[in-house]
Amino acid sequence: MNIITKDIKTIKDLRKYVNSIDWYNKEWNEKDNEQFAHNLLVQREKDGVKEKAFKFSEVLFKSSISKKLQAKTYKLPWATGQVEFARRFRSNHLSNRLDKEIHNEYKDSDQSIRCYILKNKMSFQNFYISDVFIYANEYTDEIVYVSYDRNDHWWNNFFKDCLDASIKNNFNELNRNKKWNLVLRKEEYKTISIEGKTFKEAKDKFYQSNKDIDKEHESSYSRMPNVWYVWGTTALDKLPENKSIRNHNDITSNVYVYDNDPREIGDTR
């Protein structure tokens, strides 16, 4: 069998190459787990006796019976999904990892992109093998972009070594020092008396007579008065004045939940 090992440009050849490797019996050291974004390595047991070497956990594999070999074969599975470009799917994790230029090139095109990732799904559980996202044109099978993950060192090097160097990717961007703009806010507390038949009526009256005070929609926990807090991130060097920034396209307010900036993984739309 002719196995392509270098300069791979299509998802078909990449899957063929990955399937050609005997991952099931490949031996590792326990410390090799530190190279992966997920803990993949375990000591397997045979007849109740633990093996010396560490190997990939069996839950990571898809197994099938080979009539030719008259034995079970094990392969690392690929999960795949089509990238959605509609604005309502902006939070979709497949599109968020895609490069901005590739996104803009394909969003109005007749052709579409699929994302491929090494992952096994059993019942209702997902077992992630790699956090490297590989995007390919569905019509040509050509790999158009590779999104590496900072913590997945071993798989980063594996795919970087076998994929064609001309394929656009974020490998160098992951290690570049970047400037981050943090959006800070602070809160002060005071009481204001207002009348109303119900609490809701009193609140509505307050907002009607105080047009400059916006209604708070997000939850705040343990806020201290007159103290700055990191509220989000922005691509802007200066915030817009006298405007609500809550839904501004260049400002992300959920940094306190996810602890990241969308620009770090390429989402600057």
C-alpha positions in Angstrom: 0.0 0.0 0.0 1.3 3.4 -1.0 1.3 5.5 2.2 1.7 9.2 2.0 3.8 10.5 4.9 4.8 14.0 4.1 3.4 17.1 2.4 -0.2 15.9 2.8 -2.8 18.3 1.3 -6.1 16.5 1.4 -8.2 15.1 4.3 -8.4 11.8 2.4 -4.6 11.4 2.5 -4.4 12.6 6.1 -7.0 10.0 7.2 -5.2 7.3 5.2 -1.9 8.2 6.9 -3.3 8.3 10.4 -5.0 4.9 9.8 -1.7 3.4 8.7 -0.2 3.9 12.2 -0.7 1.1 14.8 -1.8 3.5 17.5 -3.4 0.7 19.5 -0.1 -1.1 20.3 2.1 2.1 20.3 4.0 2.3 23.6 4.6 5.5 25.6 6.0 6.6 28.9 3.7 7.9 31.6 5.1 11.4 31.4 4.1 11.6 27.7 0.6 12.5 28.9 2.0 15.9 29.6 2.4 16.5 25.9 -1.3 16.0 25.2 -4.2 18.4 25.9 -6.1 15.4 27.3 -5.0 12.3 29.4 -4.8 9.6 26.7 -2.3 7.2 28.2 -3.1 4.4 30.7 -1.5 1.1 31.8 -3.6 -1.6 30.2 -4.1 -5.0 31.9 -4.0 -8.4 30.3 -5.3 -11.3 32.4 -5.3 -9.1 35.4 -1.6 -8.2 35.0 -0.7 -4.6 34.2 1.5 -4.0 31.2 4.8 -2.2 31.7 4.4 0.4 29.0 1.7 3.0 28.8 -0.7 2.9 25.8 -3.7 4.8 24.5 -6.8 4.0 26.4 -9.2 1.6 24.7 -12.1 4.0 24.9 -10.4 6.2 22.3 -10.6 3.6 19.5 -13.2 2.4 17.1 -12.9 -1.4 16.6 -14.0 -3.7 13.8 -13.4 -7.2 12.7 -11.1 -7.8 9.7 -12.0 -10.9 7.8 -8.7 -10.7 5.9 -6.7 -10.6 9.1 -9.2 -12.6 11.1 -8.7 -10.3 14.0 -10.0 -7.1 15.5 -8.6 -3.9 14.2 -8.5 -0.6 16.1 -8.5 2.9 14.5 -8.5 6.4 16.0 -11.9 7.9 15.0 -12.5 11.2 13.2 -15.4 13.4 14.3 -16.6 15.9 11.6 -19.1 18.6 11.2 -20.0 21.2 8.6 -19.0 24.8 9.4 -22.0 27.1 9.7 -21.4 30.7 8.4 -24.8 32.2 9.3 -24.5 34.9 12.0 -26.8 33.1 14.4 -24.2 30.3 14.6 -21.3 32.6 15.5 -20.8 30.9 18.8 -20.5 27.5 17.1 -17.1 26.1 18.2 -16.3 24.8 14.6 -16.6 28.3 13.1 -14.9 30.1 16.0 -11.6 28.3 15.3 -11.6 29.1 11.6 -9.3 31.8 10.3 -11.1 35.1 9.5 -9.8 35.3 5.9 -10.9 31.7 5.2 -14.3 32.4 6.8 -14.8 35.5 4.6 -13.7 33.6 1.5 -16.2 30.8 2.0 -19.2 32.4 3.7 -20.7 33.6 0.4 -19.3 30.8 -1.7 -21.2 27.9 -3.2 -18.7 25.5 -1.7 -18.6 24.5 2.0 -16.1 23.6 4.7 -16.0 20.6 7.1 -14.0 20.5 10.3 -12.2 17.3 11.3 -11.0 16.4 14.8 -9.7 13.2 16.4 -12.5 12.3 18.8 -14.5 9.3 19.8 -18.1 9.4 20.8 -19.6 6.6 22.9 -23.2 6.8 24.0 -23.5 10.3 25.4 -19.8 10.8 26.1 -17.1 12.4 24.0 -13.5 11.3 24.3 -11.3 14.0 22.9 -8.0 12.7 21.4 -6.7 15.9 19.9 -7.7 19.6 20.0 -6.2 20.3 16.6 -9.0 21.4 14.2 -8.5 20.6 10.5 -10.7 22.3 8.0 -11.2 21.0 4.4 -13.2 22.0 1.4 -16.0 19.5 1.1 -16.0 19.8 -2.7 -12.3 19.3 -3.4 -11.2 17.5 -0.2 -8.4 20.1 0.0 -7.2 21.1 3.5 -7.6 24.9 3.7 -6.7 25.6 7.4 -5.3 24.0 10.5 -6.1 25.4 14.0 -3.6 24.2 16.5 -4.1 24.3 20.2 -1.5 25.7 22.6 -1.7 22.8 25.1 -1.7 20.0 22.5 2.1 19.8 21.9 2.4 16.3 20.6 -0.5 16.5 18.1 0.7 20.0 17.0 4.0 18.6 16.1 2.5 15.4 14.5 0.2 17.3 12.2 2.8 20.0 11.5 5.3 17.4 10.4 3.0 15.5 8.0 0.9 18.3 6.5 2.0 20.5 3.6 3.8 23.6 4.9 1.8 25.8 2.6 -1.5 25.1 4.3 -2.5 28.2 6.4 -2.4 27.7 10.1 -2.1 29.4 13.5 1.0 27.7 14.8 3.3 30.7 14.9 0.4 32.9 16.1 0.0 30.8 19.2 3.5 31.7 20.3 3.5 35.4 19.4 3.2 38.0 22.2 0.1 40.0 21.6 -1.4 43.2 23.0 -4.6 42.7 24.9 -7.1 45.5 25.7 -9.0 44.7 28.9 -12.4 46.4 29.5 -12.6 47.5 33.2 -15.7 48.5 35.1 -16.4 49.5 38.7 -19.6 49.9 40.6 -20.8 52.3 43.3 -23.8 51.7 45.5 -26.4 54.1 46.7 -30.1 54.0 47.5 -32.8 56.0 45.7 -36.4 56.1 47.0 -39.2 55.9 44.5 -42.9 55.1 44.8 -45.1 52.6 43.0 -47.9 50.2 43.6 -45.6 47.3 42.9 -41.9 46.8 42.9 -42.0 46.4 39.1 -43.9 49.6 38.7 -41.4 51.5 40.9 -38.5 50.1 38.8 -40.2 51.1 35.6 -40.8 54.6 36.9 -37.2 54.8 37.9 -35.9 53.9 34.4 -38.4 56.2 32.7 -37.1 59.1 34.7 -33.4 58.1 34.5 -32.8 57.5 30.8 -29.1 57.6 31.3 -29.1 54.5 33.5 -29.2 51.2 31.6 -30.9 48.1 32.9 -28.5 45.5 34.1 -29.0 42.1 32.4 -25.9 40.1 33.6 -25.4 38.7 37.0 -22.9 40.2 39.4 -21.4 38.4 42.4 -19.7 39.9 45.4 -19.0 43.3 43.7 -17.1 45.7 45.9 -17.9 49.4 45.6 -15.4 51.7 43.9 -13.2 48.8 42.7 -12.2 48.1 39.1 -13.0 44.7 37.7 -12.1 43.0 34.4 -15.3 42.8 32.5 -14.2 41.8 29.1 -11.8 42.3 26.2 -11.9 44.5 23.1 -10.1 45.0 19.8 -10.5 48.7 20.3 -7.7 50.9 21.7 -10.3 53.3 23.0 -13.9 52.6 24.0 -16.8 54.5 22.3 -17.9 57.5 24.3 -21.5 58.0 25.3 -22.6 54.7 23.8 -23.7 51.4 25.2 -20.8 48.9 24.7 -22.8 45.9 25.9 -23.5 44.5 22.4 -20.6 46.2 20.5 -19.1 43.8 17.8 -15.6 44.5 18.9 -16.1 43.9 22.6 -16.5 40.6 24.4 -18.0 40.7 27.8 -17.9 37.0 28.8 -14.2 36.9 29.6 -14.9 36.2 33.2 -16.6 32.9 32.2 -14.3 31.6 29.5 -11.0 33.4 30.3 -10.1 34.0 26.7 -10.2 36.5 23.9 -11.9 35.4 20.7 -9.0 36.9 18.7 -6.7 34.3 20.2 -8.3 31.5 18.2 -9.0 33.6 15.1 -12.6 34.8 15.7 -12.5 38.5 14.9 -15.7 38.7 13.0 
